[in-house]
Amino acid sequence: MQTKIRGLGQSGSEVDLKATDGGVLANLPYSVLWTAKGYGFQAMATAAVAALVVRPTTTAAATLRNNSTTKVLVIERVFAHWLVSTAAQTFAGLWVCVHPAGMAAVTNDITVRNSTNGGAAGGSETSFDNGATVTDDGWFPWGSQIETSATGVLPGATSIAEVGGRLIVPSTAGISLHVVSGLVGDTFTGGFFWYEVPESELLNS
């Protein structure tokens, strides 16, 4: 006997659930679905910022603010590129701070931007500020630790936090990154990869 499985959609109406011929429910990863819908964006600073040698407080290397009133930013990845290093062995790592809704607007600096599905690079509803002054809402280390040798490194080392949706930025909120290194002379360019998802798509998740 065949059985049809149905579920409730986001609007509350019933929808059919699809399965493979082997009987396994078919569902693409959220990253594929949201990329296909044009929700994915990336932005990266064009100007390097010196690393800190202490825990970050009210200065950010890069800040991303959600200007939309109907969408949330689902953060997929945070990253920093080591541009200049001093000729001394040291370590560096990413720190991230999420700012609550109602944060002040930030300057929309010139950055490298693009979508993740070939859409318009400027279609994002965000502002990206390089070197903003922010409220210290609590910084935490994220991502990989990277190292330079005693003779320094050529540009190319990167620290990446694979967030995978574990940080979400609601309307008028923001997220900041900085790099803590053993040497203040080291400089980095930072950036974010995120999905701009309508709040209605997450209500019944």
C-alpha positions in Angstrom: 0.0 0.0 0.0 1.4 3.4 -1.0 1.4 6.2 1.5 1.7 9.9 0.8 3.4 12.0 3.4 2.4 15.6 3.8 3.5 18.4 6.0 2.6 21.9 6.9 4.3 24.7 4.9 5.2 28.1 6.2 1.8 29.5 5.3 0.1 26.7 7.3 -1.2 24.9 4.3 -0.4 21.2 3.6 2.4 20.3 1.1 3.6 17.0 -0.3 7.0 15.8 0.9 9.4 14.4 -1.8 11.4 11.2 -1.5 14.0 9.3 -3.5 13.1 6.0 -5.2 14.7 4.3 -2.3 12.3 5.9 0.1 14.6 8.5 1.6 13.1 11.9 2.1 14.8 14.3 -0.3 16.0 17.6 1.0 18.8 19.8 -0.3 21.1 21.5 2.3 20.0 25.0 3.3 23.2 26.4 1.8 22.3 25.1 -1.7 18.6 26.3 -1.5 19.5 29.8 -0.2 22.3 30.2 -2.7 19.9 29.3 -5.5 17.4 31.8 -4.2 20.1 34.5 -4.3 20.3 35.0 -0.6 24.1 34.6 -0.4 26.6 37.5 -0.3 30.3 38.1 0.6 32.2 41.2 1.5 35.8 41.9 2.3 37.7 45.0 3.3 40.1 46.6 0.8 42.2 48.3 3.5 44.2 46.4 6.0 43.9 47.0 9.7 46.5 46.4 12.3 45.9 43.5 14.7 45.4 43.9 18.4 47.6 42.4 21.1 44.8 42.4 23.6 41.2 41.3 23.7 39.1 43.6 21.4 36.8 46.2 23.0 35.3 49.1 21.1 37.3 49.1 17.9 36.5 46.6 15.2 38.5 45.7 12.1 35.3 45.2 10.2 31.6 45.5 11.0 28.6 44.2 9.0 25.2 45.8 9.9 21.8 44.4 8.9 19.8 47.3 7.4 16.8 45.2 6.3 13.5 45.3 8.3 12.3 41.9 7.1 15.4 39.7 6.8 18.0 38.2 9.1 21.7 37.6 8.3 22.6 34.0 8.8 26.4 34.1 9.1 28.1 31.3 7.1 31.8 32.3 7.4 34.0 34.9 8.9 37.6 35.3 7.7 40.7 37.4 7.8 43.7 37.6 5.4 47.2 38.2 6.8 48.5 41.0 4.5 51.7 42.2 6.3 53.7 40.3 9.0 56.7 41.3 11.1 59.8 39.2 10.8 59.2 37.5 14.1 57.4 34.3 15.0 53.9 34.9 16.3 50.3 33.5 16.3 47.0 35.2 15.3 43.4 34.3 15.5 39.9 35.7 14.8 37.6 37.3 17.4 33.9 38.0 16.7 31.3 40.1 18.4 27.5 40.2 17.7 25.8 43.5 18.4 22.0 43.5 19.3 19.2 45.1 17.4 19.2 48.8 17.5 22.9 49.4 16.9 23.8 52.7 15.3 24.2 52.8 11.6 27.7 52.4 10.3 29.6 53.8 7.3 29.3 51.8 4.1 33.0 51.7 3.1 34.4 50.6 -0.2 34.7 46.8 -0.1 35.0 43.8 -2.4 31.5 42.5 -2.7 29.7 39.8 -4.6 26.8 37.4 -4.5 27.3 33.7 -4.3 25.0 32.8 -7.3 26.1 35.3 -10.0 23.6 37.9 -9.0 24.1 41.6 -8.5 27.1 42.3 -6.2 25.3 45.4 -4.8 22.1 43.7 -4.0 22.8 43.2 -0.3 20.8 45.1 2.4 23.8 45.7 4.6 26.5 48.2 5.4 30.2 47.2 5.8 32.4 49.4 7.9 36.2 49.0 8.0 37.6 50.1 11.4 34.3 51.1 13.1 33.9 52.2 16.7 31.4 49.8 18.2 29.9 48.9 21.6 31.7 46.1 23.4 28.8 43.6 23.4 31.1 40.6 24.2 34.0 39.3 22.0 34.8 35.6 21.6 37.5 33.8 19.7 36.4 32.0 16.5 38.2 30.3 13.7 41.6 28.9 13.1 44.9 30.1 14.7 47.6 30.9 12.1 51.3 31.3 12.6 54.2 33.1 11.0 57.8 32.1 11.1 60.7 34.1 12.6 61.4 35.5 9.1 57.8 36.5 8.5 55.4 35.4 5.8 54.4 36.5 2.4 50.7 37.7 2.1 48.4 34.7 1.9 47.8 33.2 5.4 44.1 33.2 6.3 42.1 32.6 9.5 38.6 31.2 8.8 35.7 30.7 11.1 33.2 28.2 9.5 30.2 29.5 11.4 27.6 27.6 9.5 24.5 29.5 10.7 25.5 29.4 14.4 25.4 33.2 14.5 22.4 35.1 13.3 22.1 38.9 13.0 18.5 40.3 13.2 17.2 43.5 11.7 19.2 46.6 12.7 21.8 44.4 14.5 25.4 43.8 13.5 28.5 41.6 13.7 32.1 42.7 14.0 35.5 41.0 13.7 39.0 41.7 14.7 42.3 39.8 14.8 44.4 39.3 17.9 48.1 38.7 17.2 51.3 38.5 19.1 52.6 41.6 17.2 50.7 44.8 16.6 52.6 45.4 13.4 50.8 42.6 11.6 47.9 43.8 9.4 44.8 42.0 8.2 41.9 42.4 5.8 38.7 40.8 7.1 35.3 39.9 5.7 32.0 37.9 6.0 30.0 35.4 4.0 26.3 35.5 4.9 22.7 34.7 3.8 20.0 37.3 3.8 17.0 35.2 4.7 13.4 36.5 5.1 12.3 36.1 8.7 9.2 34.3 7.5 11.3 31.4 6.3 12.7 30.8 9.7 9.5 31.0 11.8 8.5 27.4 11.3 12.0 25.9 11.1 
